């Protein structure tokens, strides 16, 4: 079972991409007091992992496969969610915290979604890492 998981290039490349993206976020966000695995920030880990997974699926199963098509659709959904939905939730938390100041309620954590530039860089990073790892270790 464990060997099967370790032999799966999509899983391994996606996990390595996630770790590298988090390391880059630590370096880029060092001055912001960023903690490991905090949501948001440059580059988008959501976009990077899905881009890496989709690219690896395309390389292993073919870019015309149904699995590749599904992974691209999921990539789009995750990017949309990371930008639109999570950004809106962060804005709502800001406004609710303004109300909470008047009522002595505990403030909510404000978690922002990703900016389009963070999603674009994350996607490009994911594709680049997938190509690099795939051709270095699996091709």
C-alpha positions in Angstrom: 0.0 0.0 0.0 2.7 2.5 1.0 4.8 1.6 -2.0 1.8 2.1 -4.3 1.4 5.7 -2.9 5.1 6.5 -3.2 5.1 5.2 -6.8 2.3 7.6 -7.7 3.9 10.6 -9.4 0.8 12.8 -9.2 0.6 12.4 -5.4 4.3 12.8 -4.8 4.7 15.8 -7.1 1.6 17.5 -5.7 2.9 17.0 -2.1 6.4 18.3 -3.0 4.9 21.3 -4.7 2.8 22.0 -1.6 5.9 21.9 0.6 8.0 24.1 -1.7 5.2 26.6 -2.1 4.8 26.8 1.7 8.6 27.3 2.0 8.5 30.1 -0.6 5.6 31.7 1.4 7.7 31.7 4.5 10.5 33.5 2.7 8.3 36.0 0.9 6.0 36.6 3.9 8.8 36.7 6.6 8.3 40.4 7.3 4.5 39.9 7.8 4.9 37.5 10.7 3.6 34.6 8.5 3.2 31.2 10.1 3.6 27.9 8.4 0.5 26.9 6.5 -1.3 30.2 7.0 -3.9 30.6 4.2 -3.5 33.2 1.5 -0.3 34.9 0.5 2.2 34.6 -2.4 2.2 32.2 -4.2 -1.1 30.4 -3.9 -0.6 26.9 -2.6 -4.1 25.9 -3.8 -3.3 26.9 -7.4 0.2 25.4 -7.3 -0.9 22.0 -6.0 -3.8 21.7 -8.5 -1.6 22.9 -11.4 1.1 20.4 -10.5 -1.5 17.6 -10.2 -3.2 18.5 -13.5 0.1 18.7 -15.3 1.3 15.4 -13.9 -2.0 13.7 -14.8 -1.6 15.2 -18.3 1.9 13.8 -18.6 1.1 10.4 -17.2 -2.4 9.7 -18.6 -2.4 12.0 -21.7 -3.7 15.5 -22.2 -6.8 14.1 -24.0 -7.8 11.9 -21.1 -11.0 12.4 -19.1 -8.9 12.5 -15.9 -6.8 15.4 -17.1 -10.0 17.2 -18.1 -11.5 16.7 -14.7 -8.3 17.9 -13.0 -8.3 21.1 -15.0 -12.0 21.7 -14.1 -11.2 21.2 -10.4 -8.2 23.5 -10.8 -10.5 26.2 -12.1 -13.0 25.6 -9.3 -10.3 25.8 -6.6 -8.8 29.0 -8.1 -12.3 30.6 -8.2 -13.0 29.6 -4.7 -9.6 30.7 -3.4 -10.1 34.2 -5.0 -13.8 35.0 -4.9 -15.3 33.0 -2.0 -12.5 33.3 0.5 -11.9 37.0 -0.3 -15.6 37.7 0.4 -15.4 35.7 3.7 -12.4 37.9 4.7 -14.3 41.1 3.9 -17.3 39.8 5.9 -15.1 39.1 8.9 -13.7 42.7 8.8 -17.2 44.1 8.8 -18.4 41.7 11.5 -15.4 42.7 13.7 -16.5 46.3 13.4 -19.9 45.3 14.8 -18.2 43.1 17.4 -16.3 46.1 18.8 -19.6 47.7 19.8 -21.1 44.6 21.4 -18.0 43.2 23.2 -18.0 40.0 21.2 -14.8 38.2 20.4 -13.5 39.3 17.0 -13.3 36.8 14.2 -10.0 35.9 12.5 -9.7 37.7 9.2 -8.6 35.2 6.6 -8.2 36.6 3.1 -8.4 34.8 -0.1 -5.8 35.1 -2.9 -5.2 37.9 -5.3 -5.2 37.1 -9.0 -1.4 37.6 -9.1 -0.9 35.1 -6.3 -3.1 32.5 -8.1 -1.2 33.1 -11.4 2.2 32.7 -9.8 1.1 29.6 -7.9 -0.3 28.1 -11.1 3.0 28.8 -13.0 5.0 27.5 -10.1 2.9 24.3 -10.0 3.3 23.6 -13.7 7.1 24.3 -13.6 7.6 22.0 -10.6 5.5 19.3 -12.1 7.5 19.4 -15.3 10.8 19.5 -13.4 10.0 16.6 -11.0 8.3 14.5 -13.7 11.2 14.7 -16.2 13.9 14.3 -13.5 12.3 11.3 -11.6 9.6 9.7 -13.6 10.2 10.0 -17.4 
